[in-house]
């Protein structure tokens, strides 16, 4: 990792990228109802201003030589305690520059869309405050120059996601989903926290630059432990197995939240963490292998779940889990895959935000019904939503020349080169993606009408469709970033560069095979869904595989069996022990004292005859004792 230079010129404004949405959140939350009329406009403006500033800095970074693209900004001394010296420092480099454009760009489009989507919500101003808070926290996570600052943003994202997922807290399901996401992410945060502690103990610093310079002197065992702990944190935020169960429940939040969390921001944080920590994972082969295993399992897990979901948002959530798995796989493959992991992260941000917002547009037209079994034949009623969603569909399944083809296929190619078994699993995941996404398209926009009585589908207003058009264009053209391996060269100062090994087959052959597998999935969906009547209710008599996919592959049941139920039993045991031992020790002593007092109280009754009898009895006992002693 190249040593950064101090910020100068326009880069001195780097802190404003975080401060603007943070200021928006503060004004909207502290200003209260006085900001209701214009709060949504302020929230959108602050996010858009951060995007403009990010774009200006990106252009300036392009004008610098490769060795001068690492820029730091020291804001102030933050924590000073013994050997721990942490500054609130920012780092702007090719990796964070791309993330800033994605977060602020897509985030601003989601803000614009939300103006229309949340128009009739009485708490719209508060919703935009939470959106601003979420964006500011994510920007802090990305721009921090050290792991402690990253953790600050990490926790801020966790708080904001809790507030947004449970925004409609009057719904018990939304409140439960927010709590579930919060708790599961705290499990991941424990891993990240322990990793930071271990890095400080080992290296004496939490700075990316400092750890990068010293990592070669640490033992492989230590680095493997750090890598595994970092992965646990990444699994929580990026919904990777085994910490994936919160993601589908998070669909209880408003649809713009789903787009923000599952496309451009929160779920990408884990991929960023692993990629940013490449100097750890490159020296930790065991941890790197674990990343590959977790990613491979997750990309198949999420894809299988997506095949059986009738809720359009939950189907897309399963897809997100799978696509993040591809990104994590690319990051786990090391230098050969880091750039392609980030490339797929960017393109996924475009087409998945497009489809989530498209799903919101469909829901807007169908009286907030999320069940695709109640859709059908919507392509004419919603022409703009259909066209933009279709471009996202072509991008995610990897049809050339759309964005997903350029990014996901490169990960599959590298996987086949590095590990054929993993590569075949990734290829299989592409075929399943073709199936479940085609199923979604058919059930929503084609097949016969299955609308509820009284529903009259209508296209969304321009404030909602314009963001769809922009994201659709990015879904179609986003692959151009790979032209001439630009993104590989751009990220090489951060993640390194290595000559790629020759794939087992010519690239053109691998491309043809991948497209053929995808088209096989598309054809299977057409045969099973497109050529048959779709029932308005899901059939109960289905195979075990379908039941398992509907139940999220029993992720909740596994968590209950391995963690929740044993945890409850342990707590019950502790409570019982507390009541019998701890409480018994204190209450038992009090009971003995109370009994003694009761006995003494009875002796002191105030009657003279009782006292005389007592004296007589005492005298008799004394006389008998003396007689016994003399004998």
Secondary structure by P-SEA (a helix, b strand, c coil): ccccccccccccaaaaaaaaaaaaaaaaaaacccccccaaaaaaaaaaaaaaaaaaaaaaaaaccccccbbbbbcccccccccccccbbbbbcaaaaaaaaaaaaaaaaaaaaaaaaaccccaaaaaaaaaaaaaaaaaaaaacccaaaaaaaaaaaaaaaaaaaacccccaaaaaaaaaaaaaaaaaaaaaaaaaaaaaaacccccaaaaaaccccccaaaaaaaaaaaaaaaaaaaccccccccccccccccaaaaaaaccccccaaaaaaaaaaaaaaaacaaaaaaaaaaaaaaaaaaaaaaaccccaaaaaaaaaaaaaaaaaaaaaaccccaaaaaaaaaaaaaaaaaaaaaaaaaaaaaccccccccccccccccaaaaaaaaaaaaaaaccccccccccaaaaaaaaaaacaaaaaaaaaaaaaaaaaaaaaaaacccccccccccbbbbbbcaaaaaaaaaaaaaaaccccccccaaaaaaacccccccccccccccaaaaaaaaaaaaaaaaaaaaaacccbbbbccccccccaaaaaaaaccaaaaaaaaccaaaaaaaaaaaaaaaaccaaaaaaaaaaaaaaaaaaaaaaacccaaaaaaaaaaaaaaaaaaaaaaac
